[in-house]
Amino acid sequence: METGIWQVILHDGRYRGVRRKADNSALLALLGRLPVPEAGLWP
């Protein structure tokens, strides 16, 4: 069962815990705020 960035872990129908998934949308938003390098500056 998955809800947003949290993934509920079930084993034999019983609750075992939660696992946090990477928040890719927040990472992409942060990368979008970085300045764009000029052409030829990056290999």
C-alpha positions in Angstrom: 0.0 0.0 0.0 1.5 3.4 -1.0 0.4 6.9 0.0 2.5 9.8 -1.2 6.1 9.6 0.0 5.3 7.0 2.6 5.0 3.3 1.8 3.3 1.1 4.4 4.9 -2.3 4.9 2.5 -5.2 5.5 3.5 -8.8 6.0 0.8 -11.5 6.1 -1.8 -8.7 6.3 -0.3 -7.2 9.4 1.3 -3.8 9.8 5.2 -4.0 10.0 6.2 -0.4 9.5 6.6 2.4 7.0 9.3 3.3 4.5 9.9 6.8 3.3 10.4 7.1 -0.5 12.5 9.8 -2.2 10.7 13.1 -2.8 11.7 13.6 -6.5 9.4 16.6 -7.1 11.1 18.5 -4.3 14.6 17.6 -5.7 13.6 18.7 -9.2 12.2 22.0 -7.9 15.5 22.7 -6.1 17.5 21.8 -9.2 15.3 24.2 -11.2 16.3 27.1 -9.0 20.0 26.6 -9.8 21.5 29.0 -12.4 21.8 27.5 -15.9 25.5 27.2 -16.9 26.6 28.9 -20.1 27.2 26.7 -23.1 30.7 25.3 -23.2 31.4 25.7 -19.5 30.5 22.1 -18.5 32.2 19.1 -20.1 
